[in-house]
Amino acid sequence: MPNFISINKKIKKFNQNINVDGDKSLSIRWVLFSSIASGVSEAKNLLMSEDVLASINVIKKLGIKVVRKNNNCKIYGKGIDGFNYKNNLVLNAENSGTLGRLILGLIVNSPKEIKLIGDKSLSKRDFKRVALPLSKFGAKFKLNKKFGLPLTIKGSQNLKPVIYHETKGSAQCKSSVILAGLRTKGKTIIKAKKSRNHTELLCKYLNLPVKIRSNKNFDLIEVNKIRSIKRLKYNIPSDISSAAFFIVLTALSKESKITIRKVNVNPSRIGVVTILRKMGIDIHFKNKKEYKGEIIADIVVKSPKNIKNINCPKSLNSRAIDEFLIIFLVAAKANGISYFKDLSELNKKESPRLVWASKILKNIGIKTIVTNNSIKIFGNPKLKIDKKIIIKNFLKDHRIFMCCTIAALSFGGNWIIHDKDSIKTSFPSFLKIISNLKK
């Protein structure tokens, strides 16, 4: 099968209800927390993407039994000190930054040296930002000259609590330090810029010794050592980052409506909804309920008559960091100039996404002004494409592939988009849902 898709027709109007895949952030965290729980943890609707399968393979290498069938999974946890593995262990995080950074917090007390590797994209990402705080606990790291993977870690069994100031809004770094703090005697204190809070909510649900005080810009988190974690039964809700592609497709289509069922609308994750509402997109939540600390709802979206430009508040950045590529597509069809700033973190993802955003928008005929941390997009409400566009060599970044697919369906043109297998990283059913919408 060829590893590319061809799209040469815009999508027709639609009115459908859909389900998207399980939440990736929650799926990976469920796997990691279950690996140190006491007893058998069970999950339904677990995302079976490459990132989550890599997480399962990592805990299996650490001596944890896993049984999975379709999207259901059981993990036989052996307690907080239950990892059992051989010398010269190599763990492969593949493409997952969440797995690569969080697992270091779980093995921070390893008496044996462990090597962590990843794929070409993950190997280019910055691991110094998590190795530095974890080394203050007492772990020893060997990093390459560019601070990426591979790295080695040798933990300490005499961990010391730390005070850590997280300034980038990285939920991965914050979560890694929380996991390390749960293994450390004494009080670890984290002052963290606002970011996703799935780890904190899981800690609260599991009654772990984690206290959080919030103010406008930062959270102050206190973490103490745990003795045990209860087993975790979880029905994973759908992923807002996956839902966002269909929110945007509806926003860019005429006379269309979509309902996306049972999506995790955690307030730390719905920056995309807040931003698009400011741009005039009709989005509302139905059937809201709380589930293990998370908020679940159906998302209903209707096509707008007009799209407004936006000067995007930087306070929303951390809540929409994975969705900016497709938000930029909406800005491309807005009436006026949109401005997005303080987005240097976008270039530290699976690919340099701010750079790629400019390339994609230029390809579709949209003027941009780009710096290393900002982008101005000169919207064109009458945007139509009637040329051939080829997208390739983007480090197999799943979000670039899906973004370009939405652009092709929304704006027209004759597109060839390579590396379709990249969607297996986060959203395996993406093209199947697209196909059903086109019927």
Buried (B, 14 or more C-beta within 10 A) or exposed (E): EEEBBEBEEBBEEBEBEBBBBBBBBBBBBBBBBBBBBBBBBBBEBBBBBBBBBBBBBBBBBBBBEBEBEEBBBBBBBBBBEBBEBEEEBEBBBBBBBBBBBBBBBBBBBBEBBBBBBBBEBBBBBBBEBBBBBBBBBBBEBEBEEEBBBBBEBBBBEEBEBBEBEBEBBBBBBBBBBBBBBBBBEEBBBBBBBBBBBBBBBBBBBBEBBBBBEEEEEBBEBBBBBBEBBBBBEBBBBBBBBBBBBBBBBBBBBEEBBBBBBBBBBBEBBBBBBBBBEBBBBBBEBEEEEEBBBBBBBBBBBBBBEEBBBBEBBEEBBBBBBBBBBBBBBBBBBBBBBBBBBBBBBBBBBBBBBBBBBBBBBEBBBBEBEBEEBBBBBBBBEEBEBEEEBEBEEBBBBBBBBBBBBBBBBBBBBBBBBBBBBBBBBBBBBBBEBBEEBEE
